Amino acid sequence: MRQMGGSPVSVTELSFGGAAIGNLFSEVTDDDARAAVDAAWDGGIRTFDTAPHYGLGLSERRLGDALRHRPRDQYVISTKVGRLLYPANPPYGIDPEGFAVPADHVRGFDFSADGIRRSLEASLARLGMDRVDVALIHDPDDHGEQAIGEAYPALEKLREQGCVRAIGVGMNQAAMLTRFVTETDVDVVLVAGRYTLLDRSAADALLPAARERGVAVIAAGVFNSGLLAAPGPGTTYDYQAAPDALISRAKYLERVCAGYGLPLRAVAARFPLTHPAVASVLIGVRSAAEIADALSLRKLDIPAELWAALATGGGTA
C-alpha cells in the first residue's frame, strides 16, 4: 500500500484498470468481467479504476456489481468526470473509440462545475454506491482552461465536503498534467503511456514536479496499449497500429530482458514503480487469467543490472 499524496487514500502498487471490462477492442462477458474482478480481489488488489467513457457506463456497472457486497473500507474506487453520457438521438450504431457497446448513448465533454457534479452523480448511480474515493478529470486535452478554471474548483469543493477523498486528473499526455500539479492542489495524476520503457516523457517535468509537490502518480498504459506486452506484427501502440520502427525497438528490449530470463511484459509493468513519485501501476485486464499472469509477474525478481541496462532505453538496437 502507498499513500496517495496528502490525501487519506492509500492504493495498492498494482491497480485494476476497468477499460477492458467495458469491452475495449473486444467484447467481454458479464461472467468473465466478474471473474476478473474476483481474481484481482483474491490476489490482494484493492484499487479499482473505471470511467463512464469505458463502454458507455458498462465498466462502472460491472465493477459496482462485483464490489458492492465487499467491505467498503477495504477497497478504493476511482472514476472519472467530465465526459458525460447522453441518450443518442438517433442511435448511431458504431462506437468510434473501440468499445463494443449498445448504441443508445453517446459521449460528450462537459468540464463545467455543473457538468462535474452531474458526471459524478451518474457514476454513483451506475456503480450502485454512495461514494467514490478518487475522482479524476478525464482527458481535458482540448478544454484545459475550463478544466483548470471550472472542473478543478468543483472537485475541490466536493473534496472539502467529503463527497470524494482524493481528486486529480487522468490523461495521455504529460504537459497539461504538469500544469495541474504546479497550479492546483490535486492529490493525484494518472498518466497513461508517457512513463514506459518506450516513452519516458513524463520524467522530464511531470514526475519531478509531482515529487516536489507531494502529488501521487498512477502510471497507466504501461504496455503502450499492447506493444510492450507482445511486440510483433499487428500489435498496437497508443491504440493505433504500431510502426515498424517501434516494433523493432520493443523486440530489442524484449531480447535484453530475455537475457536476464525475464519476459518483457514483467519488466514493463514494474518499470514505473522504480520512480519514487509513482504510487501504483494500473493494468487493464479482461479475465481472471490475465489477473493471474499480472500477479505472477509481480513476484519475479528484477536484478539491478537489468534496470541499469535499461536506464537509457536498453542501449542501441
N, C-alpha and C positions, 0 to 999 in steps of 0.2 A: 504494500500500500504506500502511495505517495500523496502528500498533501497538495491540493490544487491552489497554488498561490497563497494569498492571505485568507482564502475562504475556509469555511469549516468542512469542505468536501475533500475526502481522500479517495483516490482512484487506484485500481489495480494496474500493475505495469502492463498488462495485456487487457485490452478493451474489445468488446464485441461491437463490430460495425454492422448496422442494420440495413444497409442498402441492398445487399444481396437477397435478403428475405422479403424485400419489396419487389422482387422479380427483375433485378438489374440484369440485362443481357439475356436471361432465360428464366422461364417460369420455375417457381419452387412451390411444392405442395404445402398445404397447411401443416400436414404431419411432419414433413421434413423441416419446415421452419421451426416448429415446436421442438423437435428433437435437437436441432442445433442450439437453441437457447438452453434447453435442459442439459445438454452436454457441456455447454460453457459453464453453467452453474455448478455442475458436478465437478468440473475441473478447477474450480476456485475463482473463476472470473466473476467480478461483481460490478463491472462498469459496462453500461449498455448505451449505445448511441443510435439515434434514429432521426427522422425528419419527415415532415409532411411530403416533401419532394420525392421520397423514396416509395415509388409505387402509388402515388396519389393517396397517401394515407395508409396503404396496406401494411407497410413495415411497422408503423405505430400500432395499428390494431393487433398485429400478430405478436409484437413484443409485449404489449399490455396483457394480452391473453395468457402469455407464457409466464409472466412475472407477477401478476396481480395477487396470486394466492400466497406468495412468499413474504417473509417478514420485511416490511417496508424499510426498516432502518438498516438492512443488511446489503442493500444494493444502491447503485447510483444510476439514475436515468438522465440522459442528456438528449434534448431535442432542439430543433432549430426554429427560428422565427424570421418572418419577412418574405417568405414565399408561400402565399396563401393558395387554397384550392377553391375554385369556383365551379358551379354547375356549367357544363358545356351546352351551348345552345346554337346550333345543333351539336350532337356528339361528333367529335372529329375523327374517331376511329383508330388513328395510329399515333402512338406516343412518340414524339420526335427525339426523346432523350434516352432511349434504350430500355425503358421499363415496359414490360408486358402487363397492361392493366385494363380494367373495364373503361370504355370510352365515355364516361359520364361526367368527368370533371376535367378542368384544365388548371394550370398553374398561373399565378400572377404575382408580380413583385409588389410589395407594399411595405415600405420602411417607415411609414408614419407612426406616430405614437399609438394611434387607434389601431392601425394595422398590426402592430406588435402585440397588443393586448388581445385582439381577435385571433391572431395566429396561435397564441399560447392557449387560449380558451378552447379552440378547436382541437388542438393536440391533446389536451387533457381529456376531452370527450372521447377521442379515438383510443387513447391509452386506457381509459376507464380508471383514471387516478385523480387524486385531488391536488397533486403537486408533482413537479419535476425538480430535479436537483440542479441541473445546469441548463441554461437557455443560451443558445448561440445565434447571433445574427448570421443568416445564411447567404453567402455569395453576393455581397453588395457591390460587386466589381464596377457596375455602371451607375451606382447610386451612392457613391462614397460619402458625399457631403450630407445627404439626407440620413444615411445610416449613422454618421457621427453626430449630426445635429438633432435628430429626432428619435431614431431607433435606440441608440445607446442611452439617452436620458430616460426613455421609457423603461428600459430594462433596469437601469439603476434604481428607479423608484420601486419596481417590482422586487428587487433585491432588498431594499430598505423595508418594504412591507412584509418580507418573509415569504413571498409567493415563490421565489426561487432562491437557492442558496449560493449560486455562483453564476456569473454572466460572462459572455465573451463573444467571439466571432469565429466562424469557420469558413475558410476559403482555400482556393487552389493557387494562391499567389502569396508572396511574402511581403511585398512593398506596402500594400494597404494594411495588412496585419501589423506591420511595424508602426504605422500611424496610430492604430488603435492602442497599441502597447504604450506608446510615448505620449499620446494626447488624452487618454482616458484612464479610468480606473477599472479596467477589466480584470477578471481573475484568471482567465484562460484564453488561449487562442488554439484553434485546431487548424493545422497547416497540412494540406494534402499534396503529396507528391513533390514537395520542394525541399525535403531533407531525406534524401535517399542515397543509395550508392551511385546513382546516375545523375542526380540533381541535388546539389548541396547549397543552392542559392539562399536558403533560409539561414545559413550560417554566417552570411555576410553582415547582416544588420539585425534581422528579427531575433535570432536566438541570443545574441549578446544583450540586446535591449530587454528581452524578457527576463534574462538572468539578472540584469541590473535592477529591474523594476519589481522583481518578485512575482512575475506572471508565469503561470504554468503553461507548458506547451504540450498538446497532444499531437503526435505525428500520425497522420493517416496516409493512405496511398503509398505505403512503403514499398510496394511492388510496382509502382508506376502503372497501375491498372492491369498488370499481368506479366510484363516483360521480365521483371526480376524474379518472378516465380518459376517461369519455364520459358526461357528465351528460345526463340526459333521462328520459322516462317509462320505467319498468321497470327502472331501474338500482338497484343495492343500496348501502346504507350500513351498514357494520359487519354485513354478512352478512344484512341484512333489507331489505325494500323501503324505498327512500329516501322520506322525507316530502317533500311538495311544497315546503315552505319551504327545505329543504336543497338540493333540486334547483335552485330559483331562485337560491340563493346560489352554488352551483357554476357555474351558467351565467353569472352575473355575473363570477365570477373568470375564466371562460373568455373572456369578452369583454375583460377587462382584459389578459389575456395575448395575445389576438389583436391588440390594439392595438400590440403590440411585435413582431408577426409570429411568435409562438410558440404552439405547442399547449399547452393546459393540462397535459396529462399530462407534458410535458417539465419544466415548472416544478414540478409536484407531486413528481416524482421527485427533483429536485435540492434542493428546499427544505430537507429535514432536514440536509443537509450544510453549510448556512450556519451551523449552531451548532457551536462547537468541541468539544463533548462527543461529537458523533456521528461514529463511525468508519466506518460503512458504511450504505448503504441496501439493503434486501432487497426484491427484486422477484420476485413469483410469476409463473412462466411455464410454458406448456404446449406450446410449439412453437418450432422454430427461427426462424419468422417473428417471434414475439414477442420473442425474444432480439435479432434484428437490429434491430427497432424500438427496443428499450431502448438498445442501443448507439449507434444513430444519434442518438437524442435526447440522449444523454450528451455528444455533441460540439457541441451547439448553444451558442452564446454567449448568456448571460442577462445583460442590462445591469443595472448597479447601480440605475438609475432604476426598473426593474420591481420589484426587491426592496424599494426604498423605498416604492413604491406599494402593495405587499402587506404592508408592515410591520405594519399594523393590520387585516389581512384584506382589503385591497384597497379600503378606503373603504366607502361605504354603497351597498348595492344599490338 
